[in-house]
Amino acid sequence: MRFFFRSKQFKIILSILIVLLSVSVIFAVIGSKMSPGSNIAGSLTAPIRSAVTSVTNLVSDFFDKLEDSNKLMLKNSELEAEIEQLRKNQADYEQMLKENEFYKDYLGIKEANPDFKFAPATLISRDNTDPYRGFVINRGSLDGISAFDPVITEAGLVGYVSEVGLTTAKVTTVLSSEITLGALDNRTNDSGIISGSLETGKNGQTQFKNLSRSCNIAIGDYVVTSGEGIFPKGLLIGTIKHIGNDQYNTSIFANVEPFADIENIRNVMVITEFQGQGNVLSEKDK
């Protein structure tokens, strides 16, 4: 509205109003000097007074509408601010629900393993050169995270922390050939080693190796950590999808599909401490 008062139209209206008011004042003065019985002054000034009244009313209406418009603009601004605050509150509420759900999913794990200490983390980038779908999280040594700390979701094992910075850390997934961990068939208790390969990794799977030919594993069985090496006992790893014979020795192997959705991970928990925390299995154990 401030631009209107600088416009040509406003200046014209203001000029006309000044002229009409001036003329009205002149005729009023003339009329006051004429005899009370004469109606000449009234006749002469009537059209002018009528015009002035009309213009005055128009101007008054204009400024009333201008004031109403300003009030409406102010009200709209206040409403927009309230709407924006409601949107922010809604976003905060939804984030709080997600966080509550996130922590609730780990409550059962924590209750079953009171010695576990967790550090929640969020994926911030993927290593596109890593065929095993490794990624970087937004937590590091300042958050109590160390190399070889296990990484999980509520569904199961994801992998371990392979590199640590002050505020970030790299996670190597259970699909990787770099990872080696003791594992058990949850149904039969047959033991072996979990370690990935390029062939299984491209299919989103890892391998359950060094299984005795006399073992009783079956497709559909669950595989869990045995507690050897850097991982605590009993963490869910995945489901057996295929069983085959190892051509290089007398053992058999099984392809395992992880329970954790490694391809679409967003949030994880790092187990920073647990009872019996160990070391990576050596090459001779593979």
C-alpha positions in Angstrom: 0.0 0.0 0.0 2.8 2.4 0.6 3.5 2.5 -3.1 -0.1 3.9 -3.7 0.7 7.1 -1.8 3.6 7.7 -4.2 1.5 7.0 -7.3 0.2 9.5 -9.8 -3.4 8.5 -9.1 -3.1 9.4 -5.4 -1.6 12.8 -6.2 -4.5 13.6 -8.6 -7.1 12.7 -6.0 -5.3 14.7 -3.4 -5.1 17.7 -5.8 -8.8 17.5 -6.6 -9.7 17.3 -2.9 -7.6 20.4 -2.1 -9.2 22.4 -5.0 -12.7 21.4 -3.9 -12.1 22.2 -0.3 -10.5 25.6 -1.3 -13.5 26.4 -3.5 -15.9 25.4 -0.7 -14.1 27.6 1.8 -14.2 30.6 -0.7 -17.9 30.2 -1.3 -18.6 29.8 2.3 -16.8 33.1 3.0 -18.7 34.8 0.2 -22.0 33.4 1.5 -21.3 34.6 5.0 -21.0 38.2 3.7 -24.3 38.2 1.7 -27.6 38.9 3.3 -29.2 36.1 5.3 -32.3 36.3 3.1 -30.4 35.7 -0.1 -30.1 32.2 -1.4 -27.6 33.1 -4.1 -24.6 31.9 -2.1 -26.5 28.7 -1.2 -27.3 28.1 -4.9 -23.8 28.8 -6.0 -22.1 26.6 -3.3 -24.6 23.8 -3.2 -23.0 21.8 -6.2 -19.6 22.4 -4.8 -20.5 21.4 -1.3 -22.2 18.3 -2.7 -19.2 17.4 -4.7 -16.9 18.0 -1.8 -19.2 15.8 0.4 -19.1 13.1 -2.2 -15.3 13.2 -2.6 -14.9 13.4 1.2 -17.1 10.3 1.6 -15.2 8.5 -1.1 -11.9 9.4 0.5 -13.3 8.4 3.9 -14.5 5.1 2.5 -11.1 4.5 0.8 -9.2 5.0 4.0 -11.7 2.9 5.9 -11.2 0.1 3.4 -7.4 0.7 3.5 -7.5 0.3 7.3 -9.6 -2.8 7.0 -7.2 -4.1 4.4 -4.2 -3.5 6.7 -6.0 -5.3 9.5 -6.8 -8.2 7.2 -3.1 -8.3 6.0 -2.0 -8.3 9.7 -4.5 -11.0 10.5 -3.4 -13.1 7.5 0.3 -12.7 8.6 -0.6 -13.8 12.1 -2.6 -16.8 10.7 0.3 -17.7 8.4 2.7 -17.6 11.4 0.3 -19.8 13.4 0.0 -22.3 10.5 3.8 -22.4 10.2 4.2 -23.1 13.9 1.5 -25.8 13.7 3.4 -27.4 10.8 6.7 -27.3 12.8 4.9 -28.8 15.9 3.5 -31.5 13.6 6.9 -32.3 12.2 8.4 -32.3 15.7 5.6 -34.6 16.9 6.1 -37.0 14.0 9.9 -37.0 14.6 9.2 -37.8 18.3 6.9 -40.7 17.4 9.6 -42.1 15.0 12.3 -41.8 17.7 10.0 -43.4 20.3 9.2 -46.2 17.9 13.0 -46.5 17.1 13.9 -46.9 20.8 11.0 -49.1 21.6 12.2 -51.6 18.9 15.5 -51.9 20.8 13.9 -52.2 24.3 13.4 -56.0 24.0 17.1 -56.4 23.0 18.2 -54.2 25.9 16.0 -56.1 28.3 17.3 -59.5 27.1 20.9 -58.1 27.3 21.2 -55.7 30.2 25.0 -55.5 29.7 24.6 -53.9 26.3 25.3 -50.2 25.9 23.9 -48.6 22.8 24.7 -45.5 20.7 21.9 -44.6 18.2 23.2 -43.4 14.8 21.8 -42.4 11.4 23.2 -43.3 7.9 24.6 -40.1 6.2 26.3 -41.5 3.1 26.8 -44.7 1.1 30.1 -45.9 -0.3 29.1 -46.4 -3.9 32.4 -48.2 -4.6 31.7 -50.9 -2.0 29.9 -53.9 -3.5 28.9 -54.9 0.0 26.9 -51.8 0.6 29.0 -50.2 3.4 28.0 -46.8 4.7 28.9 -43.9 7.0 27.0 -43.0 10.2 26.8 -39.7 12.0 28.5 -40.8 15.2 32.2 -41.3 16.1 34.7 -41.5 18.9 33.2 -38.5 20.6 30.1 -40.5 21.0 31.9 -43.5 22.6 32.1 -45.5 19.3 35.2 -47.6 18.7 36.5 -49.8 15.9 34.9 -53.2 15.7 31.8 -52.2 17.6 28.8 -54.3 16.4 26.1 -52.5 14.4 22.5 -53.7 14.5 18.9 -52.7 13.6 15.8 -54.0 15.5 15.7 -56.8 12.9 19.2 -58.1 13.3 22.9 -57.7 12.7 24.1 -55.2 10.1 27.9 -55.4 10.5 30.6 -53.6 12.5 32.4 -50.3 12.7 35.5 -50.6 10.5 36.8 -47.0 10.7 36.2 -44.2 13.3 36.5 -40.5 13.1 35.6 -37.9 15.8 32.0 -37.5 14.6 31.5 -40.1 11.9 32.3 -43.8 11.4 32.3 -46.3 8.5 30.3 -49.5 8.8 31.3 -52.7 7.0 28.2 -54.9 6.5 27.7 -58.6 7.2 27.7 -59.1 3.4 31.4 -58.2 3.2 34.3 -60.7 2.7 36.2 -58.6 5.3 33.8 -59.7 8.0 34.3 -63.0 9.9 32.1 -64.1 12.8 31.2 -67.3 14.6 27.6 -68.3 14.0 25.0 -71.0 14.9 22.0 -72.5 13.3 19.3 -71.5 15.9 17.4 -74.7 15.5 20.1 -77.4 15.4 23.0 -75.5 17.1 25.3 -76.5 14.2 28.2 -74.0 14.1 30.2 -72.4 11.4 31.6 -69.1 10.2 29.8 -66.2 8.5 31.8 -64.4 5.8 30.6 -62.8 2.6 31.8 -62.9 -1.0 31.4 -60.9 -4.2 29.1 -63.5 -5.6 26.7 -63.6 -2.7 27.1 -59.9 -1.9 25.6 -58.8 -5.2 22.5 -60.8 -4.3 22.2 -59.2 -0.9 23.4 -62.4 0.9 26.3 -63.7 2.9 27.7 -67.2 3.5 27.5 -69.6 6.4 30.7 -71.6 6.0 32.8 -74.5 7.4 29.7 -76.5 8.3 30.2 -80.2 8.9 28.7 -82.6 6.3 26.9 -84.3 9.2 25.1 -81.1 10.2 21.3 -80.9 10.1 20.7 -77.4 8.9 17.8 -76.7 6.6 16.5 -74.0 4.3 14.5 -71.5 6.4 16.5 -72.0 9.5 17.6 -68.9 11.4 21.3 -68.1 11.9 22.6 -66.3 15.0 25.9 -65.1 16.3 27.7 -67.6 18.5 29.5 -65.1 20.7 32.9 -65.7 19.2 35.0 -62.7 18.0 33.7 -59.2 18.1 30.0 -59.9 18.3 27.9 -60.8 21.4 26.0 -64.1 21.4 22.5 -64.5 20.1 22.2 -61.6 17.6 19.9 -62.5 14.7 21.8 -62.7 11.4 19.5 -64.0 8.8 17.7 -67.0 7.1 19.2 -69.9 5.2 18.2 -69.7 1.6 20.5 -72.2 -0.1 22.7 -75.1 0.9 25.7 -76.4 -1.1 28.9 -78.4 -1.0 32.2 -76.6 -0.7 34.3 -77.8 -3.7 37.6 -77.1 -1.9 37.0 -79.2 1.3 34.7 -81.7 2.9 32.4 -79.1 4.5 29.2 -77.6 3.2 28.0 -74.0 3.1 24.7 -72.1 3.2 23.7 -68.8 1.7 22.1 -66.5 4.2 19.8 -63.5 3.6 20.2 -61.0 6.5 17.2 -60.0 8.5 18.4 -56.4 8.5 17.3 -54.5 5.3 20.9 -53.4 4.5 19.9 -51.8 1.2 17.4 -49.4 2.8 18.9 -48.8 6.2 18.3 -45.4 7.7 18.9 -45.8 11.5 21.0 -48.2 13.4 22.3 -48.9 16.9 25.9 -49.4 17.7 26.7 -51.7 20.6 29.5 -49.8 22.3 29.9 -52.3 25.1 28.8 -55.8 26.1 30.0 -58.5 28.4 32.8 -60.7 26.9 33.6 -58.2 24.1 36.3 -59.9 22.0 38.4 -59.6 18.9 38.1 -60.3 15.2 38.7 -63.9 14.2 42.0 -64.5 12.6 42.5 -65.7 9.0 43.3 -69.2 10.2 39.8 -69.5 11.7 38.1 -68.7 8.4 
